[in-house]
Amino acid sequence: MESYDPAADTWQQHAPMPTPRHAVAAVSIDDWVYVAGGGAVLGGGVQSSVHEAFTLA
C-alpha cells in the first residue's frame, strides 16, 4: 500500500492491507483510514464484505 503527500509531492510505502482486494471505498478520519468492500478477485465475480480500519502513523 502507498500514500501520497501532496505537500512534498512524494509517495510513501506502507505495510500491505490486512485483506488484499481492489475497487474499494476508503475514507480518512483523523489518523485512520477506513476501507470498505471491494473485490476479492479481479473481474467482479466475488465481492468482499470486509470493513477494516488502520492507521499510517
URDAQUI-V861020 format. One record per residue. N is the residue number from 1. PSI is psi in radians with two decimals (NA if undefined). Layout:
BEGIN
N,PSI
N,PSI
END
This chain:
BEGIN
1,2.62
2,2.71
3,2.64
4,2.33
5,1.77
6,-0.51
7,-0.66
8,-0.14
9,0.82
10,2.74
11,2.55
12,2.37
13,2.56
14,3.02
15,2.66
16,2.67
17,2.60
18,-0.64
19,1.87
20,2.32
21,2.98
22,2.95
23,0.82
24,2.91
25,2.38
26,2.61
27,2.56
28,2.39
29,2.06
30,-2.17
31,0.16
32,2.54
33,2.18
34,2.19
35,2.22
36,2.49
37,-2.56
38,3.13
39,2.40
40,-0.50
41,2.72
42,2.56
43,-0.24
44,0.05
45,-0.43
46,1.99
47,2.58
48,2.46
49,0.25
50,2.36
51,2.20
52,2.72
53,2.42
54,2.88
55,2.57
56,-0.16
57,NA
END
